[in-house]
Amino acid sequence: MSSEIYGYIRVSSRDQNEDRQRVAMREAGVSEGSVFMDKQSGKDFDRPQYRKLVRKLKPDDTLVVKSIDRLGRNYEEILEQWRVITKEKRAAIVVLDMPLLDTRQGRDLTGTLIADVVLQLLSYVAQTEREFIRQRQAEGIAAAKARGVRFGRRPLERPAEFERICAEWAAGGLSARAAAQKLGISRQTFLNWTKDNGKNCVLCLTA
């Protein structure tokens, strides 16, 4: 049975364009009919086309990917998929962005060992960089909060008539629901505003 060359493309969302990876596959000699593609969100890593592709792989077939992170979302998963493809399936892997990761070259023990070492190093560096980016983002958010920067939805601005309606509510002339309707906001928002502005409501009554 002749060996086959397959390509795998993964993009992180349904809006991301996969053309760059498709061009790379064509240039690597992968026919359009042998390319499998998954479009997945960052949270959802259930890749039906990838699983289908791995089931098709047989000894001496070749799997082509544009970059090493197409195989998995973290260091451990990339290494596991590499093991499954090269050891269990006994197929070759070609990583187009990293020529050293081409197990078609030097299928002897030395060639395999070099590819495995390079893979582990690259996967570790990629994982470490992702963790470093997350750490910097967390530190940046913490520093911004310490400076008083507020994140999330921008709070509604209080209408000019809020103080008057607040005072009327505090005097018992309006229910919270009626006051909220006059202001065009929800009852809970109105109550939250009165908690923040309680003293002003009292001042309005005594002015």
C-alpha positions in Angstrom: 0.0 0.0 0.0 1.5 3.4 -1.0 2.1 6.1 1.5 0.0 9.2 1.6 0.7 12.9 2.5 -1.9 14.6 4.6 -2.1 18.2 5.8 -3.8 19.6 8.9 -5.0 23.1 9.4 -6.4 24.6 12.6 -7.7 28.1 13.1 -8.8 29.4 16.4 -12.1 30.9 15.5 -14.7 30.7 12.7 -13.7 34.2 11.6 -10.0 33.6 11.3 -8.8 33.1 7.7 -7.0 29.9 6.9 -5.6 30.9 3.5 -2.0 31.3 4.7 -2.0 27.7 5.9 -3.7 26.4 2.7 -1.0 28.1 0.6 1.7 26.5 2.7 0.1 23.1 2.2 0.0 23.5 -1.6 3.6 24.6 -1.7 4.5 21.5 0.4 2.9 19.2 -2.2 -0.2 18.3 -0.2 -3.3 17.9 -2.5 -6.4 19.9 -1.6 -8.4 16.6 -1.0 -5.8 15.5 1.6 -6.1 18.6 3.8 -8.1 18.3 7.0 -9.2 21.5 8.8 -10.8 22.4 12.2 -12.2 25.8 13.1 -12.4 25.9 16.9 -12.7 28.5 19.5 -10.0 28.9 22.2 -12.1 27.1 24.7 -13.3 24.2 22.5 -10.4 22.0 21.5 -12.6 19.0 20.4 -11.1 18.6 16.9 -13.2 16.1 14.9 -11.2 16.5 11.7 -7.9 16.0 13.4 -9.2 12.8 15.1 -10.4 11.6 11.7 -7.0 12.3 10.2 -5.1 10.5 12.9 -7.3 7.4 12.4 -6.4 7.4 8.7 -2.7 7.6 9.3 -0.8 4.4 8.6 3.0 3.6 8.7 5.1 5.7 6.4 2.3 8.3 5.8 3.3 11.9 6.3 1.4 14.6 8.3 2.2 18.2 7.3 1.4 21.1 9.6 2.4 24.8 9.3 3.5 25.2 12.9 4.0 23.0 15.9 1.1 24.5 17.9 -1.3 23.1 15.3 -0.8 19.7 17.1 -2.0 20.9 20.5 -2.9 23.8 22.8 -0.1 23.2 25.3 3.3 21.6 25.9 2.0 18.3 27.2 -0.6 17.9 24.4 1.9 18.6 21.6 4.3 16.0 23.0 1.5 13.5 23.3 0.3 14.0 19.8 3.9 13.8 18.5 4.3 10.4 20.3 1.0 9.1 18.9 1.8 10.0 15.3 5.5 9.0 15.2 5.5 6.0 17.7 2.0 4.5 17.6 1.1 5.3 14.0 4.7 5.2 12.8 4.0 8.1 10.4 6.2 11.0 9.7 5.6 14.7 10.7 6.7 17.7 8.8 6.6 21.1 10.5 6.9 23.7 7.8 8.0 26.6 10.0 10.8 24.5 11.6 12.8 22.4 9.1 14.5 20.5 11.9 11.1 19.0 12.8 10.9 16.8 9.7 11.0 13.1 10.7 11.2 12.1 7.0 14.8 13.0 7.3 17.0 10.6 9.2 14.6 8.0 10.3 17.5 6.3 12.1 17.9 6.5 15.9 20.0 9.7 15.8 17.6 11.5 13.5 14.6 10.6 15.6 16.5 11.6 18.8 17.4 15.1 17.4 13.8 15.7 16.3 12.4 14.7 19.7 14.9 16.9 21.6 14.2 19.9 19.3 10.4 19.3 19.7 10.6 19.2 23.5 12.7 22.4 23.6 10.4 24.3 21.2 7.2 23.1 23.0 8.6 24.1 26.4 9.6 27.6 25.1 6.2 28.1 23.6 4.4 27.1 26.7 6.7 29.2 28.9 6.1 32.2 26.7 2.3 31.8 26.9 2.5 31.6 30.7 4.8 34.7 30.7 2.3 36.6 28.6 -0.6 35.7 31.0 1.6 36.7 34.0 2.4 40.1 32.4 -1.3 40.6 31.6 -2.3 39.8 35.2 0.4 42.1 36.6 -0.6 44.9 34.2 -4.3 44.6 35.2 -3.3 44.6 38.9 -1.1 47.7 38.4 -3.9 49.5 36.5 -6.4 48.7 39.2 -4.0 50.1 41.8 -3.9 53.3 39.8 -7.7 53.5 39.9 -8.3 52.2 36.4 -11.7 50.4 36.3 -12.3 47.4 34.0 -15.5 46.0 32.6 -18.6 47.8 31.4 -18.5 51.5 31.7 -21.0 52.6 34.4 -24.1 54.5 33.4 -24.0 58.2 33.9 -26.6 59.5 36.3 -29.2 61.8 34.8 -29.3 65.4 36.0 -32.7 64.7 37.7 -31.4 61.9 39.7 -30.8 63.9 42.9 -34.4 65.3 42.8 -35.9 61.9 42.2 -33.6 60.3 44.8 -34.8 62.9 47.3 -38.4 62.2 46.4 -37.9 58.5 46.9 -36.1 59.0 50.2 -39.1 61.1 51.4 -41.5 58.3 50.5 -43.1 60.0 47.6 -41.9 57.4 45.1 -41.3 53.7 45.1 -38.0 52.5 43.9 -39.6 51.0 40.8 -41.4 54.2 39.9 -38.2 56.2 40.5 -36.3 53.9 38.2 -38.9 54.2 35.5 -38.7 58.0 35.6 -34.9 57.7 35.2 -35.1 55.0 32.5 -33.0 52.5 34.4 -33.6 49.2 36.2 -34.8 49.1 39.8 -31.6 47.5 40.9 -29.5 50.2 39.3 -31.5 52.8 41.0 -31.0 51.1 44.4 -27.3 50.8 43.7 -27.1 54.5 42.9 -29.0 55.4 46.1 -26.5 53.3 48.2 -23.6 55.2 46.6 -25.4 58.5 46.9 -27.4 58.1 50.1 -25.9 61.1 51.9 -26.7 63.3 48.9 -30.3 62.2 49.0 -30.5 63.2 52.6 -28.9 66.6 51.8 -31.5 67.1 49.1 -34.2 66.6 51.6 -32.8 69.0 54.1 -31.7 71.7 51.7 
